[in-house]
Amino acid sequence: MIKTIAVNKNYELVKDVAIVDLLKGEYKWYWIDFHLPTDEEIEYLRDPFHFHPLAIEDCINHLQRPKLDYYEDHTFFITQSLNHQTLTRDEIDFFLGENYIVSFHLNPSNEIEEVWKRFTESTNIEKWEPTHVLYLVLDKIVDSYFPQVFKIEERLTEIDENSRGRSMEALLEDLFDTRHHLLSLRHTISPMRDLIYRVLNSQRLTSIQGKREYYSDIHDHLLKLTEMIEANRELTTDIRDSYISLNSHQTNHVMKVLTVITTIFMPLSFIAGMYGMNFRYMPGLSSKYGFFFTLILMVLVAMGMSLWFKKKGWFK
């Protein structure tokens, strides 16, 4: 589907203008949105617009890395938004010319719809221009990243607070899932940050000179998002290391208890084994107090070793 909207010489909005009429130069500027285009509609990119073949190829080959390409009479942008439900990436492409902007996306875009609605309902059309449309869509895209990062932060806090008593397998599975989401966000946000940086430092995009501070604000948001993602990635590592350390400490405590018990029973087993041998002549074997003497000896040995372990701090 193709939607068109144009601003005439009197700064009035005109909707659903035929593409052939837009190219006659009778309008100050126009915006064309290719939304889930058919093969026939995609051909408009080649004729009559005559966009560069490489740019058209990037539009068709979905999910390219965000980038900025300069051509003779237009600039081509690839941007990426995030699906809030699945955290998958959706591509939105832009062709920016002197008096037009063309958006192209193979999936529904909330960002495009919101800016389109805002444009059509605006009462101050004079301030609108192609670079302003581009800025607003990019700003919407970047703002949509923040809820995803905040959601991951909340999830990490929940994992950290409920880590005690959980099995290591369940905890590590949650941490790896969260880390995977963070990596997915980073693979989207980092290229977008580089894209906006190129826009800000471009000598060829003279049309954005008056809006440089707006694009700089987007870049600042992307830097903040990058820092938040890196901080959360470090937090996943800290939670994992802390849990493994705690688990190792508990294991060592169990091993220490077992070691104490085993060590105490070793001399007792020796005494019991020695008097359990079937020799005919053994000191005290025929005494009527032999059993009680052996039992008292075993108790004294056990108590003595327990006191020695306590003195060494093994029961702390």
TAPE-V17295 format. One record per run of one state. SS is the DSSP state (H for helix, E for strand, C for the rest). FROM is the first residue (numbers start at 1). TO is the last residue. If there is no record, write none. Layout:
BEGIN
{{SS FROM TO} {SS FROM TO}}
END
This chain:
BEGIN
{{C 1 1} {E 2 7} {C 8 12} {E 13 15} {C 16 18} {H 19 22} {C 23 28} {E 29 35} {C 36 38} {H 39 45} {C 46 52} {H 53 60} {C 61 66} {E 67 70} {C 71 74} {E 75 82} {C 83 88} {E 89 96} {C 97 99} {E 100 105} {C 106 109} {H 110 120} {C 121 124} {H 125 127} {C 128 129} {H 130 161} {C 162 167} {H 168 200} {C 201 205} {H 206 275} {C 276 289} {H 290 311} {C 312 316}}
END
